Structure formats: structure tokens, C-alpha cells
Amino acid sequence: MASEPVKRVEITYEVPSWSVRWELDDNEPRMPENPLQVAICDLLKLILAAWCRRRGADALVSGNVAVRWDAAHPRVGVDPDVYLVEPAPPLDLEEKSVRTWVEGHHPPRVCVEVVGEGTAREDYRDKPEKYAASGTRELWVFDPLLRGMPGTRRREAFLLQVWRRVGGQFRRVYAGEGPAFSEELGAWLVVTDGRRRLRIADDPDGAALWPTPEEEERAAKEAERAAKERAMAEAQAARDEVERLRAEIARLRNG
């Protein structure tokens, strides 16, 4: 018997503004733990950076640079796999964190977490609480291997979750297989490549995907090639029409 499709859900609850559990060690590596995670994150960073560039936006697209929000507890933070901060904070080469209590530093518009084997519990339970406290406006949690949160009775797993700040609350507004709408970007989150990639599109079917710089360049070259072919075809058609008219004039004269 076919299972029921996963529907939109909403979860709201109170979280503290900080916790000792949320302290970060700047000396720990913050890279995704496997090649699949790296590929997913790198693709999203390319797509988001290209989108910002097309808009001429002053924005920072990065990952694994901590976001901190409590000046009284500066070690507390969260390190997104991918994030978009707009406007871009004035970070120098030595700074390792966005600190929202510093002038010019703002909470991210969007953060992304890709669930890994060693981070499943944190990505499902702890990370949404941290992002709620941090002021992040939208969080996407992508679980391509449907690891779910270990230790739960049903081990409930969702391919894609979207959390959004609505008023003063941080709500989980979607949990399922996608597509899901991102209000921050005004676009759709779609799962592609056999559920191994998360992409952004202008439509829920993913027909109009937001391109990477490489895809933009390839599309531009294809458009240039098509334009040249059209111009050549039009020129040939014009030459053929001239020859036809000459032949018609000659026939009329000889007639």
C-alpha cells in the first residue's frame, strides 16, 4: 500500500538565547565530513554567489565560518555548512566569525546544513535551536541519505526541511521531499541528481534552475552560437531571395 505523502508541518517552541553546549572551538576543523557533503555545499555556494553577483548585491556567501550572536558569551556560536549574509560584514583575513553584536555584522539571511553521519543528531535537533537564537532568517536542512536523527523511536527522517523566522518565532514550515519555497530568495528549493543535490529554481518543477558561473558561461556561448547560426541562415535566405528575383526578372525580359 502506497504511503501518504509528507505534508507541510509547523513546529514552534522556546529556546534559550545561549547554552554551554553551543560553545565552539576555533581550533576544530569545520569541513563537511565526506565528498557528497562537499559537492552539495560547493554547488550551493557557487549558485548563491552567482545570484548575488547578478543582482550586484553586497553579500557574503561562505561556509564553515562561525556565526556568533551573544556578546556576553562570545564562544557560543554555530558554524553553517553554507550561509548567505547580506549586507556583507567587514571581515578581515584574520577574523573567523560573524559577530552580530558588532557594527556591520548581521545575522544570515539563509543558512544550510547538510546532514552527515556524524552530525545527524545535531543537524536535526541542536542546529535549528542555534539558528533560532542567532537571528538567522531561514534555515535549510538537507538529508540526502535520509539518516534521520539517531536515538529516536521512529527515526523520522526528512529529505528537506525549511525553517523560517515568522514574526518573533522560528518555525519549521516544511518537511518532506521538496520542492519547498524559500521566501528569503523568492525561489524554489528542488532536489535533483537522484536526491544527491539541492538546487534553487524559479519554478517548483526545476525547469528554470539558477545557474552556476560555469553554466552561465556555457549558456552564453550556446546563445552566441545559436545567434550566429540564425544570422547565417538569414543571410543565406536573403541571398537565395536575390537570386530568385534575378531569375524572375531575366525570365520576364526574355518572355
C-alpha positions as CSV (number, residue, x, y, z in Angstrom):
1,M,0.0,0.0,0.0
2,A,1.4,3.4,-1.0
3,S,2.4,5.6,1.9
4,E,0.8,9.0,2.5
5,P,2.8,11.9,1.0
6,V,4.7,14.0,3.6
7,K,2.8,17.2,4.3
8,R,3.9,20.7,5.5
9,V,4.4,20.9,9.2
10,E,5.0,23.6,11.7
11,I,6.9,23.3,14.9
12,T,7.4,26.1,17.4
13,Y,8.9,26.0,20.9
14,E,11.0,28.3,23.1
15,V,14.8,28.0,23.1
16,P,17.4,29.7,25.3
17,S,19.5,32.6,23.8
18,W,22.7,30.6,24.6
19,S,23.9,27.3,26.1
20,V,27.2,26.0,27.2
21,R,26.6,23.1,24.7
22,W,26.7,25.7,21.9
23,E,30.3,26.8,22.5
24,L,32.6,26.4,19.6
25,D,36.3,25.5,19.5
26,D,38.0,27.7,16.9
27,N,40.8,25.1,16.6
28,E,38.4,22.3,15.4
29,P,38.2,21.8,11.6
30,R,34.8,22.8,10.2
31,M,34.7,21.0,6.9
32,P,31.9,18.7,5.7
33,E,32.9,15.1,6.5
34,N,32.5,13.4,3.2
35,P,32.8,14.1,-0.6
36,L,29.0,14.1,-1.0
37,Q,28.6,16.9,1.5
38,V,31.5,18.8,0.0
39,A,29.9,18.6,-3.5
40,I,26.5,19.7,-2.3
41,C,27.9,22.6,-0.4
42,D,30.2,23.8,-3.1
43,L,27.4,23.7,-5.7
44,L,25.1,25.8,-3.4
45,K,27.9,28.3,-2.8
46,L,28.5,28.7,-6.5
47,I,24.8,29.2,-7.2
48,L,24.2,31.7,-4.4
49,A,27.3,33.7,-5.2
50,A,26.3,33.9,-8.9
51,W,22.8,35.1,-7.9
52,C,24.3,37.8,-5.7
53,R,26.7,38.9,-8.5
54,R,23.8,39.1,-11.0
55,R,21.9,41.4,-8.6
56,G,25.0,43.5,-7.8
57,A,24.4,42.6,-4.1
58,D,26.8,43.4,-1.3
59,A,26.7,40.0,0.2
60,L,28.9,37.2,1.6
61,V,28.4,33.6,0.6
62,S,30.6,31.2,2.5
63,G,30.6,28.2,4.8
64,N,32.2,26.9,7.9
65,V,32.8,30.4,9.3
66,A,31.1,30.7,12.7
67,V,28.1,32.9,13.4
68,R,28.1,34.3,16.9
69,W,25.3,36.4,18.5
70,D,25.8,36.8,22.2
71,A,28.4,39.4,23.3
72,A,28.2,38.2,26.9
73,H,29.1,34.6,25.7
74,P,31.3,35.1,22.7
75,R,32.3,31.4,22.5
76,V,28.7,30.5,21.7
77,G,28.0,30.1,18.0
78,V,27.1,27.9,15.1
79,D,29.1,27.0,12.0
80,P,26.9,26.7,8.9
81,D,27.9,24.4,6.0
82,V,26.7,27.3,3.7
83,Y,25.4,30.7,4.5
84,L,24.4,34.0,2.9
85,V,24.9,37.2,4.8
86,E,23.6,40.4,3.3
87,P,25.0,43.0,3.5
88,A,28.4,41.5,3.8
89,P,30.2,42.0,7.1
90,P,33.5,43.9,7.2
91,L,35.7,40.8,7.9
92,D,39.4,40.9,7.6
93,L,41.6,37.9,6.8
94,E,42.2,37.1,10.5
95,E,38.5,37.1,11.5
96,K,36.9,33.7,11.8
97,S,33.4,34.7,12.8
98,V,30.4,36.9,12.0
99,R,29.6,38.5,15.3
100,T,26.1,40.1,15.2
101,W,26.7,42.4,18.1
102,V,29.5,44.2,16.1
103,E,28.6,47.1,13.9
104,G,28.2,46.0,10.3
105,H,27.6,42.3,11.2
106,H,24.2,41.0,10.6
107,P,22.5,37.5,11.1
108,P,22.5,35.4,7.9
109,R,19.6,35.6,5.5
110,V,20.0,31.9,4.7
111,C,21.9,29.0,6.3
112,V,22.2,25.5,5.0
113,E,23.0,22.3,6.9
114,V,23.8,19.0,5.1
115,V,23.2,16.1,7.3
116,G,26.2,13.8,7.8
117,E,26.7,10.5,9.6
118,G,28.5,12.2,12.5
119,T,26.2,15.3,12.6
120,A,22.7,13.9,12.2
121,R,21.6,14.4,15.8
122,E,23.0,17.9,15.9
123,D,21.6,18.9,12.5
124,Y,18.1,17.6,13.4
125,R,17.8,18.8,17.0
126,D,20.5,21.3,18.1
127,K,21.2,23.3,14.9
128,P,17.6,24.7,14.5
129,E,17.7,25.9,18.1
130,K,21.0,27.6,17.5
131,Y,19.8,29.3,14.3
132,A,16.6,30.4,16.1
133,A,18.7,32.1,18.8
134,S,21.2,33.6,16.3
135,G,18.6,35.6,14.4
136,T,19.1,33.7,11.1
137,R,16.1,34.3,8.9
138,E,15.9,31.0,7.1
139,L,17.4,27.5,7.5
140,W,17.5,24.6,5.1
141,V,18.4,21.2,6.3
142,F,19.2,18.7,3.5
143,D,19.5,15.0,4.4
144,P,20.4,13.3,1.1
145,L,20.9,9.8,2.6
146,L,17.9,10.1,4.9
147,R,19.9,9.5,8.0
148,G,17.3,11.0,10.3
149,M,18.0,11.7,13.9
150,P,19.5,8.7,15.7
151,G,18.2,7.5,19.0
152,T,14.5,8.3,18.3
153,R,12.0,5.6,18.3
154,R,10.7,6.2,14.8
155,R,14.0,7.6,13.5
156,E,12.0,10.1,11.5
157,A,14.0,11.4,8.5
158,F,13.2,14.2,6.0
159,L,15.0,14.8,2.8
160,L,14.4,18.5,3.1
161,Q,13.4,20.8,5.9
162,V,12.8,24.6,5.8
163,W,12.8,26.7,9.0
164,R,11.8,30.3,8.7
165,R,11.6,33.3,11.0
166,V,7.9,34.4,11.2
167,G,7.4,37.4,13.4
168,G,9.3,36.6,16.6
169,Q,9.2,32.8,16.0
170,F,11.4,30.4,14.2
171,R,9.1,27.8,12.6
172,R,9.7,24.6,10.7
173,V,7.3,25.3,7.8
174,Y,8.3,22.4,5.5
175,A,9.5,18.8,6.0
176,G,9.3,16.4,3.0
177,E,11.0,15.6,-0.3
178,G,10.6,19.0,-1.9
179,P,10.1,21.2,-3.7
180,A,9.8,23.9,-1.0
181,F,9.5,27.6,-1.3
182,S,12.2,29.9,0.1
183,E,10.6,33.3,1.0
184,E,14.1,34.8,1.5
185,L,15.1,34.1,-2.1
186,G,11.7,34.2,-3.7
187,A,12.5,30.9,-5.3
188,W,12.0,27.1,-5.0
189,L,14.3,24.6,-3.5
190,V,14.4,21.4,-5.6
191,V,16.2,18.1,-5.1
192,T,18.0,16.8,-8.2
193,D,20.5,14.2,-9.4
194,G,18.9,11.2,-7.7
195,R,18.3,13.2,-4.5
196,R,22.0,13.9,-4.2
197,R,21.9,17.7,-4.9
198,L,19.9,20.6,-3.6
199,R,19.3,23.4,-6.1
200,I,17.4,26.6,-6.5
201,A,14.9,27.3,-9.3
202,D,12.3,29.9,-10.4
203,D,9.7,27.1,-10.6
204,P,8.7,24.1,-8.4
205,D,9.4,21.7,-11.3
206,G,13.1,22.8,-11.5
207,A,12.8,23.7,-15.2
208,A,14.5,27.1,-14.6
209,L,17.4,26.3,-12.4
210,W,19.6,29.1,-11.1
211,P,22.9,28.5,-12.8
212,T,26.5,28.3,-11.6
213,P,29.1,30.6,-13.2
214,E,30.1,27.7,-15.5
215,E,26.6,27.0,-16.5
216,E,26.1,30.7,-17.2
217,E,29.2,30.8,-19.4
218,R,28.1,27.7,-21.2
219,A,24.6,29.1,-21.8
220,A,26.0,32.4,-23.0
221,K,28.3,30.5,-25.5
222,E,25.3,28.4,-26.7
223,A,23.2,31.6,-27.1
224,E,26.0,33.2,-29.1
225,R,26.4,30.1,-31.3
226,A,22.7,30.0,-31.9
227,A,22.6,33.7,-32.8
228,K,25.4,33.2,-35.3
229,E,23.6,30.3,-36.9
230,R,20.4,32.4,-37.1
231,A,22.3,35.2,-38.7
232,M,24.0,32.9,-41.2
233,A,20.6,31.3,-42.1
234,E,19.0,34.7,-42.6
235,A,21.9,35.9,-44.8
236,Q,21.6,32.7,-46.9
237,A,17.9,33.2,-47.2
238,A,18.4,36.8,-48.3
239,R,20.9,35.6,-51.0
240,D,18.5,33.0,-52.2
241,E,15.8,35.6,-52.5
242,V,18.1,37.9,-54.5
243,E,18.9,35.0,-56.9
244,R,15.2,34.1,-57.2
245,L,14.3,37.7,-58.1
246,R,17.1,37.9,-60.6
247,A,15.9,34.8,-62.3
248,E,12.4,36.1,-62.3
249,I,13.5,39.4,-63.9
250,A,15.5,37.5,-66.5
251,R,12.5,35.3,-67.3
252,L,10.3,38.3,-67.7
253,R,12.8,40.1,-70.0
254,N,13.2,37.0,-72.2
255,G,9.5,36.5,-72.3
